[in-house]
Amino acid sequence: MSMSEARFHDLVDAAQQALEDIFDDSSLDVDLENSAGVLTVRFDNGSQLILSRQPALRQLWVAARCGGFHFDYDEAIERWICDSDDEALGELLARATLEQSGEELDFDPL
């Protein structure tokens, strides 16, 4: 059974809010911008993380310095999982944040 568009948007909203909270609670100096459903995280070195929703595909896309990634929501484990390598969203965000800012943040349970 496919996910409804409303549920998809709720899940993306929750993921983006959790991400914003993690950055807000950290000591990192980042600029967060959420516009038209796209969350952009700008690090002080100018690099960015961009989380955008793809409603037609029911995917959450992430653009980072290390590449572009497409995530599907796995209802069984309640996690966003990358469609190419099964990496969880939180694992990718931690890896990309470390690479782009030099700081380790915990993005569990994303």
GROMACS elastic network, one bead per residue, 0.5 to 0.9 nm:
[ bonds ]
;  ai    aj funct       b0    kb
    2    58     6  0.89541   500
    3     6     6  0.83351   500
    3     7     6  0.65456   500
    3     8     6  0.65551   500
    3    58     6  0.75359   500
    4     7     6  0.52797   500
    4     8     6  0.62347   500
    4     9     6  0.87703   500
    4    58     6  0.87093   500
    5     9     6  0.62320   500
    5    10     6  0.86105   500
    5    55     6  0.66708   500
    5    56     6  0.83318   500
    5    58     6  0.75071   500
    6     9     6  0.52328   500
    6    10     6  0.62159   500
    6    11     6  0.86934   500
    7    11     6  0.61411   500
    7    12     6  0.86314   500
    8    11     6  0.51955   500
    8    12     6  0.62572   500
    8    13     6  0.85509   500
    8    53     6  0.89420   500
    8    55     6  0.72526   500
    8    58     6  0.63100   500
    8    59     6  0.82731   500
    8    73     6  0.84664   500
    9    12     6  0.51210   500
    9    13     6  0.59420   500
    9    14     6  0.84771   500
    9    37     6  0.88579   500
    9    53     6  0.80711   500
    9    55     6  0.77238   500
    9    58     6  0.87580   500
   10    13     6  0.50821   500
   10    14     6  0.61311   500
   10    15     6  0.86536   500
   11    14     6  0.51119   500
   11    15     6  0.62055   500
   11    16     6  0.86229   500
   11    73     6  0.83025   500
   12    15     6  0.50424   500
   12    16     6  0.60570   500
   12    17     6  0.84601   500
   12    37     6  0.85777   500
   12    52     6  0.87672   500
   12    53     6  0.70968   500
   12    59     6  0.88869   500
   12    60     6  0.70711   500
   13    16     6  0.51794   500
   13    17     6  0.60376   500
   13    18     6  0.85312   500
   13    37     6  0.79413   500
   14    17     6  0.51150   500
   14    18     6  0.60816   500
   14    19     6  0.85360   500
   15    18     6  0.51516   500
   15    19     6  0.61565   500
   15    20     6  0.86481   500
   15    80     6  0.87699   500
   15   110     6  0.67314   500
   16    19     6  0.50253   500
   16    20     6  0.61591   500
   16    21     6  0.86141   500
   16    34     6  0.86244   500
   16    37     6  0.89444   500
   16    38     6  0.88176   500
   16    39     6  0.68316   500
   16    51     6  0.77618   500
   17    20     6  0.50433   500
   17    21     6  0.61375   500
   17    22     6  0.86480   500
   18    21     6  0.50670   500
   18    22     6  0.62282   500
   18    23     6  0.87443   500
   18   107     6  0.84161   500
   18   110     6  0.77721   500
   19    22     6  0.51637   500
   19    23     6  0.63518   500
   19    24     6  0.85496   500
   19    90     6  0.89829   500
   19    93     6  0.89242   500
   19   107     6  0.73089   500
   19   110     6  0.80993   500
   20    23     6  0.52351   500
   20    24     6  0.59838   500
   20    25     6  0.85443   500
   20    32     6  0.72285   500
   20    39     6  0.87374   500
   20    41     6  0.87033   500
   21    25     6  0.60274   500
   21    26     6  0.85483   500
   22    25     6  0.52151   500
   22    26     6  0.62498   500
   22   105     6  0.78259   500
   22   106     6  0.77898   500
   22   107     6  0.70169   500
   23    26     6  0.50752   500
   23    27     6  0.78081   500
   23    28     6  0.68695   500
   23    29     6  0.85619   500
   23    30     6  0.74261   500
   23    32     6  0.85319   500
   23    41     6  0.89328   500
   23   105     6  0.82592   500
   24    27     6  0.78055   500
   24    28     6  0.80595   500
   24    29     6  0.89595   500
   24    30     6  0.84658   500
   24    32     6  0.89802   500
   25    28     6  0.85947   500
   26    29     6  0.83840   500
   26   105     6  0.75875   500
   28    43     6  0.81146   500
   28    44     6  0.86310   500
   28   101     6  0.80437   500
   28   103     6  0.76202   500
   29    42     6  0.87889   500
   29    43     6  0.67341   500
   29    44     6  0.62957   500
   30    41     6  0.64637   500
   30    42     6  0.54731   500
   30    44     6  0.61988   500
   31    40     6  0.79180   500
   31    41     6  0.57701   500
   31    43     6  0.66602   500
   31    44     6  0.80173   500
   32    39     6  0.70866   500
   32    40     6  0.57992   500
   32    42     6  0.64962   500
   33    38     6  0.79334   500
   33    39     6  0.56948   500
   33    40     6  0.51616   500
   33    41     6  0.66516   500
   33    42     6  0.83264   500
   34    37     6  0.63010   500
   34    38     6  0.55294   500
   34    40     6  0.63539   500
   34    41     6  0.88407   500
   35    38     6  0.53170   500
   35    39     6  0.65727   500
   35    40     6  0.82792   500
   36    39     6  0.84395   500
   37    51     6  0.85220   500
   37    52     6  0.66054   500
   37    53     6  0.67330   500
   38    50     6  0.70317   500
   38    51     6  0.57481   500
   38    53     6  0.68250   500
   39    49     6  0.81504   500
   39    50     6  0.57451   500
   39    51     6  0.51021   500
   39    52     6  0.64946   500
   40    48     6  0.67654   500
   40    49     6  0.58302   500
   40    51     6  0.64526   500
   40    52     6  0.85426   500
   41    47     6  0.84176   500
   41    48     6  0.54233   500
   41    49     6  0.50109   500
   41    50     6  0.62839   500
   41    51     6  0.84920   500
   42    45     6  0.81265   500
   42    46     6  0.62548   500
   42    47     6  0.59733   500
   42    49     6  0.66657   500
   42    50     6  0.86341   500
   43    46     6  0.54809   500
   43    47     6  0.54918   500
   43    48     6  0.60438   500
   43    49     6  0.83049   500
   43    97     6  0.88317   500
   43   100     6  0.73583   500
   43   101     6  0.66090   500
   44    47     6  0.74247   500
   44   101     6  0.78688   500
   45    48     6  0.88371   500
   45   100     6  0.79044   500
   45   101     6  0.74786   500
   47    64     6  0.81415   500
   47    65     6  0.70607   500
   47   100     6  0.65237   500
   47   101     6  0.84310   500
   48    63     6  0.79714   500
   48    64     6  0.63679   500
   48    65     6  0.72006   500
   48   100     6  0.79149   500
   49    62     6  0.70067   500
   49    63     6  0.57311   500
   49    65     6  0.75203   500
   49    93     6  0.84487   500
   49    96     6  0.79006   500
   49    97     6  0.81663   500
   49   100     6  0.88239   500
   50    61     6  0.79376   500
   50    62     6  0.55280   500
   50    63     6  0.50469   500
   50    64     6  0.66978   500
   51    60     6  0.68052   500
   51    61     6  0.56590   500
   51    63     6  0.66303   500
   52    59     6  0.86418   500
   52    60     6  0.58810   500
   52    61     6  0.51888   500
   52    62     6  0.64740   500
   52    63     6  0.83907   500
   53    57     6  0.88678   500
   53    58     6  0.76254   500
   53    59     6  0.61684   500
   53    61     6  0.60994   500
   53    62     6  0.88521   500
   54    57     6  0.55794   500
   54    58     6  0.57706   500
   54    59     6  0.51313   500
   54    60     6  0.60268   500
   54    61     6  0.70685   500
   55    59     6  0.65550   500
   55    60     6  0.83425   500
   56    59     6  0.79199   500
   57    60     6  0.86868   500
   57    72     6  0.87480   500
   58    71     6  0.87077   500
   58    72     6  0.68864   500
   58    73     6  0.80343   500
   59    70     6  0.63540   500
   59    71     6  0.53882   500
   59    72     6  0.51157   500
   59    73     6  0.73866   500
   59    80     6  0.87919   500
   60    69     6  0.83777   500
   60    70     6  0.59424   500
   60    71     6  0.50413   500
   60    72     6  0.66834   500
   60    73     6  0.83164   500
   60    80     6  0.79123   500
   61    68     6  0.72333   500
   61    69     6  0.56632   500
   61    71     6  0.60845   500
   62    67     6  0.82796   500
   62    68     6  0.57238   500
   62    69     6  0.51260   500
   62    70     6  0.64576   500
   62    71     6  0.79179   500
   62    89     6  0.88262   500
   62    93     6  0.88568   500
   63    66     6  0.80025   500
   63    67     6  0.59753   500
   63    69     6  0.64478   500
   63    70     6  0.89629   500
   64    67     6  0.52691   500
   64    68     6  0.62241   500
   64    69     6  0.83042   500
   64    93     6  0.87688   500
   64    96     6  0.65350   500
   64    97     6  0.88669   500
   64   100     6  0.85116   500
   65    68     6  0.82420   500
   65    96     6  0.72950   500
   65    99     6  0.82875   500
   65   100     6  0.72404   500
   66    96     6  0.69647   500
   66    99     6  0.83492   500
   69    82     6  0.65427   500
   69    83     6  0.78604   500
   69    84     6  0.78574   500
   69    92     6  0.89139   500
   70    81     6  0.81742   500
   70    82     6  0.55438   500
   70    83     6  0.59134   500
   70    84     6  0.76182   500
   71    80     6  0.55869   500
   71    81     6  0.50478   500
   71    83     6  0.56604   500
   71    84     6  0.85859   500
   71    86     6  0.87674   500
   71    87     6  0.88614   500
   71    88     6  0.82354   500
   71    89     6  0.72585   500
   72    79     6  0.83756   500
   72    80     6  0.54569   500
   72    81     6  0.54099   500
   72    82     6  0.63754   500
   72    83     6  0.64186   500
   73    76     6  0.89755   500
   73    77     6  0.87940   500
   73    78     6  0.69405   500
   73    79     6  0.57825   500
   73    81     6  0.61528   500
   73    82     6  0.88136   500
   74    77     6  0.58069   500
   74    78     6  0.55068   500
   74    79     6  0.54515   500
   74    80     6  0.60568   500
   74    81     6  0.66240   500
   75    79     6  0.70583   500
   75    80     6  0.87916   500
   76    79     6  0.81512   500
   77    80     6  0.88193   500
   78   110     6  0.87719   500
   79    88     6  0.67262   500
   79    89     6  0.73927   500
   79    90     6  0.87463   500
   79   109     6  0.77193   500
   79   110     6  0.62310   500
   80    87     6  0.85653   500
   80    88     6  0.58336   500
   80    89     6  0.54239   500
   80    90     6  0.82597   500
   80   110     6  0.69982   500
   81    84     6  0.88068   500
   81    85     6  0.82879   500
   81    86     6  0.53858   500
   81    87     6  0.56482   500
   81    89     6  0.59709   500
   82    85     6  0.58497   500
   82    87     6  0.52079   500
   82    88     6  0.62012   500
   82    89     6  0.69301   500
   82    92     6  0.87963   500
   83    86     6  0.60029   500
   83    87     6  0.81659   500
   84    87     6  0.81162   500
   85    88     6  0.89843   500
   87    90     6  0.83514   500
   87    91     6  0.64944   500
   87    92     6  0.67238   500
   88    91     6  0.53033   500
   88    92     6  0.65049   500
   88    93     6  0.87662   500
   88   110     6  0.71956   500
   89    92     6  0.52423   500
   89    93     6  0.61373   500
   89    94     6  0.85991   500
   89   107     6  0.83080   500
   89   109     6  0.89127   500
   89   110     6  0.57143   500
   90    93     6  0.50700   500
   90    94     6  0.60639   500
   90    95     6  0.85460   500
   90   106     6  0.77127   500
   90   108     6  0.57362   500
   90   109     6  0.66448   500
   91    94     6  0.51848   500
   91    95     6  0.61901   500
   91    96     6  0.86019   500
   91   106     6  0.85948   500
   91   107     6  0.70890   500
   91   108     6  0.79114   500
   91   110     6  0.79591   500
   92    95     6  0.50744   500
   92    96     6  0.59958   500
   92    97     6  0.83772   500
   93    96     6  0.51215   500
   93    97     6  0.58510   500
   93    98     6  0.83913   500
   93   105     6  0.85919   500
   93   106     6  0.88268   500
   93   107     6  0.68853   500
   93   110     6  0.87795   500
   94    97     6  0.51984   500
   94    98     6  0.60974   500
   94    99     6  0.85565   500
   94   103     6  0.88354   500
   94   104     6  0.65850   500
   94   105     6  0.58549   500
   94   106     6  0.64199   500
   94   107     6  0.62004   500
   95    98     6  0.52579   500
   95    99     6  0.61802   500
   95   100     6  0.85999   500
   95   104     6  0.80686   500
   95   105     6  0.88960   500
   96    99     6  0.50230   500
   96   100     6  0.59205   500
   96   101     6  0.82509   500
   97   100     6  0.51073   500
   97   101     6  0.55868   500
   97   102     6  0.70850   500
   97   103     6  0.66393   500
   97   104     6  0.69702   500
   97   105     6  0.73091   500
   98   101     6  0.54160   500
   98   104     6  0.52257   500
   98   105     6  0.74889   500
   99   102     6  0.57512   500
   99   103     6  0.79379   500
   99   104     6  0.89974   500
  100   103     6  0.82000   500
  101   104     6  0.83982   500
  106   109     6  0.85337   500
  107   110     6  0.57348   500
